Structure formats: C-alpha cells, structure tokens
C-alpha cells in the first residue's frame, strides 16, 4: 500500500511543478514533467510491467522490471533535475531579455563629481551624474547609470565604480537619486576581500512628472535663502514661501517621495 501511495504522491508533485512551470512560461519543461508524472501512477506502472514481462516471455528471455518504489524515487529525482535546469535557463533568459530591453535607452550624461575612494587592496571611484537628455522610466534611469559605470570603469581602470544619477545638479547631495549602480567587474566586495555581484543596480520605478520635478527644483533653488546662521533650514518658512508662489497652503505642501528600488540587472 505504501508503495502505491508513494507513486501517487510523486505523480501529484510532478503535476504541481509542471503547472507552476507552465504558468511561468516554460512549456517544454512542463510537458516533460507531465510525461514523467504518468510513469509512477500505480495503474500505469502495473500495465507497463505486465507488457514488459509478457514480451520477455515471448522472447524467451529472463524478465526483470524495476520495482515501483525505486521507480517513484527515480522519477522524483528526475523531476528535481528538470526543475533546477528550467529555473536556471529561465533566469538566464530573463536576464538576457532585460539586458536587451535597456539597450539604446541610456541618456547622455554629465559628471558632477568624481572622487577616488580607493583602499590598499582595491581601486574604486564614486561618481555623481545628471542626465543631459530626457529620461522617464526605470529602464532609462538604469541604462544611464549602467552606461556611465562602464564608461568610468574603462577610463579609470578601477576595481569598482559606484554611479549615482541625481535628479538635478541643484539637488545633488540631498538624497534625490533616481538610479544608482555598483559595477565590480571582478566581483570582490566593497571591502576588497569577499565576493559579491558584478552589478548592483537600483532605479526609481516610475516617471517623474514635470510638476514633481518643478516642485523639487523650486525647493532646492530657494533652500539657501532660508538657512539660519548655523546652516539650519527653516522648513516652515520655505514651505510658506513656495506655497504662496504655487498657490498651495503651507500645511498641504509636500515633496514627492523618490526612492530607487532594486533593478534586476546582472549581465555577468
């Protein structure tokens, strides 16, 4: 009885994985698993065994068929192999598609600041840039920092380049980064000792509207007028000033939240 239950469980496992692969756009592997799922089913196994033994009798040779338990275990192992290979192939295909999807989307850029932050075991540079041609999507933001990182790595010969795409020169240094990329061609981490990804990319997932951009630039354009003697910003006064200028009540004035999110680019 246990062997029969095992056969059914393995078949159900194969069906479950096959459906998952099919819904994720991997039909060939799903079809293979559907075929594998048939083999350990007790009724199917019994029929296959009967036919093989009958053929052996007709050919007058000793008949021997793999036991149902061993067969179920073998099918289970094969299903895992198919699943792992499918995931690996699918992941590489998706990365290739992503790499192709951002081709030609990089904006021209200007380097605002390039600093050398090398350590004894690692040559590394950090760059802040702004786009000098229109960008408006996560793909374009990401493509721009990736392109800049490759350029700067070739120019400096560094082991690691970190590039930050600022919204605008006036907002540099205040956290308004729409994309960033760490490019480490050989893979050592920032410490120069461990291993890490060749590419670590993040980008703001939405388009920044003209109104949002105008609001941010107005804020940073007027910011220095509202600093006290110690350099502390009088935020309420700045809100009141910009609110009057833009017809917004000070209590309703707020800056849009721009935050770069992980962008799944590897292209190792």
N, C-alpha and C positions, 0 to 999 in steps of 0.2 A: 504493500500500500504506500509506504514512504517513497519508494522509487517513482511510482506513478504521480504522486503529489509533486515531487521534485521536477518531473518532466513538465507538468502544467505550470509550475512557478517560473521555470526558465523560459517557457514559451510566452507567458504573460510579461516577463521582464523584457524580452525581445520586442514584443508589441509596443510596450510603453516607450522604449528607447527609439523605436522606428517612428512612432508618431511624433516624438519630440524632434527628431532629425528632419522629418518631413515638414513640420511647421516652421523649421529654421532654414528651409530652402536647401536641404541636402537629400534629394530624392533617391539618388543611386544607392547611398548607404542605407537609407530606409528600406529600399526594396530588398537589399541583401539580407537585412535583419528579418524582414518578413519571411523570406525563404528559410532562413535559419530557424525561425520560431516553429516552423512546421515539423521539423525533424524530431524533437524530443516529445511531441504530443503522444501519449500512450497508444491511441488507436493507430496513428500513423506509423509509430515505431513497430507495433505488432505486425502490421501489414508488410512493412519493408523487411522485417526479419523473416516472415513466412516466405516471401518471394525469394529472398536470398538463399534460404535453406532448401527450398524446392528446386532452385536452379542448381545448387550444389549436388543434390541427389540425382538430378537428371544427367549432370556431367560426371557422376560417379567420382566426386572428389569430397574430401572431408569438409563439412560445413561449419563455419565458426563466425559469429556475429558479435560485435562489441555490445557489452551489457548496457541496459538503458540508463543506469546511474552514471557510468563513465561517459556515455554519450551526452547526457544532460550537462555534465560538468564541462565537457569539451565545447559544447555549443555556447555555454555561458562565458567561457574564456574567449572564444572567438568573437562573441558579441562585444566584449570589452575592447578587444583589439580594434574592431571596426569603429566603435565609438570614439576611441582615442585618436585614431588616424583621421576620422572625419572632423573632429574638433580642431586638430592641428591644421589640416588642409583648409578648413573653412576660415580659421583665424588668419592664415597667410593670405588667403584670397581676399578677405575683407580689408586687410592692411594694404594690399596692392590696389584695391579699388579706391581706398581712401587716399593713397598717395597720388593716384591718377586724378581723383576728384579735385585736388587743390592745385594741380599743375596749371600754370599760367594765371593764377589768381593773386600772386604776390604783388603788393603795391610797391612803387618806388618809395624810398625812404631817406631820411636824413639822420645822421648820428648826432645826437645832442651831447652825449658824454661817453667816453670810452676810458675805463680805468683798469689798471693792472692789479689783480689781487692774487698774484702767484704766491705759492709756498715753495719750500725747498724741493718737495717731491712732485710738484705739479705746476705747469704754466697755465694760468687761467685769466680770462678777461671778462669784464662785465660792461654791457653797452645799453644805453637808453636811446631809443629812436622814436621818430614820429613819421607817419606816412605822409608822403608828399603828393599822393594821388588818392582818389576816393577808395575807401574800404567800408564795407557794410554788412559783413556776415562773419560767422565764426571761421569758415573756411578761408576767407580773405585775411582775417586777422592772423590766423595760424600760419598761413602760407607766407605772410610777410615776415614774421619772426623766424620761421624756418629758413627762408631765403637769406635773411640778414645774418643768421647764425653761421650758415655755410660760408657766406662771403667773408665774415670776420675771422672765422677759423682759418681759412686759407690765407688771409692777409697777415695774421699774427702767428700762425703755426702753433697755436695753443692747444693744450690737452683738453680744455673745457672752455666753452663760451656760453655766457648767460645773456640773453637779449630780452629787453622789456619794451614793448610797444606802448608808448604813452598816448593818451587821448590827444594831448596838445602840449606844446612847449611850455605854455603858461601854467599847466597843471602838473608839470614834472616834479616828482618827489613827494607828492601828496597821496599816492596810492591809487591814482586813476589809470591803472594799467589795463589795457583791453586784451593783451596777449603777452605771453612770455614763453621762452624756450631755453632749456638747458641742453646743450649739444656736447656730448663727451664721446668723440669718435672711438676711443679705445675702451671705453666702459668703466674706468676707475671712478669711484665716487668723489664727491667734493673734497673729501679728506685726502684723496690720492692713494688710499690703501685698499678699500673694499671694492666690490663690483656693483655696478648699477646700470640702469638702462642707458642706451646710447642717446635716446631722445626722451625728454620730459617736456611736454607741451601743454599749455592751457590757453583758452581763449574765451572771451565773452560770447555767450551763445546767441545773442540777439543783435539786431541792428540798432545802433544808437541814432535816435531820431534827430532831426535838425533842431527841434525845440529843446531836447535834452542837452545837446551839445552847446547850444546857445546859453542855456541856463548855467552850465558848468563853467563856461568860459567867462561869463559875466561875473560869476562868483570869484574866480581866481584873478580876474582882471582888476576887481575892486578891492580885493582882500587886503592888500598892503595899506590901504587908506584907513583901515580900522584896527590897526595894531597899536597897542599902548607902548609906553617907553620900554617895557620889558619884553616886547615882542609877542605879547599875548593877544589873541584875536578877540575883539568884541563882537561875538557872533550875532547877538540880538540886534545891534546897531546895523550890521551888514545886512541882515535879513530885512530890517525895516527899510533900508536904502534901496535894496533890489526889489522889494515888494512894491514900493511906491513907483519905481521905474517900470515894473512889469504889470502893475495892476493886480498884485497878489497881497492878501492880508499877511502880515508877518508870521502869524501863528499857522498859516497854511503853507508857508514857504518850506520846501524841502528839496534837497538834491537827489537826483536819481541814483540808485544803487548799481554800481557797475563792478562786477566781480568775475574774473577769469576762472573758468571751470576746466577740468581735465579734458584734453582733446586727445583721442586715442591714436596718435601718430607714432609709429615706430620706425618703419623703413630701415631696419638694421642691416 
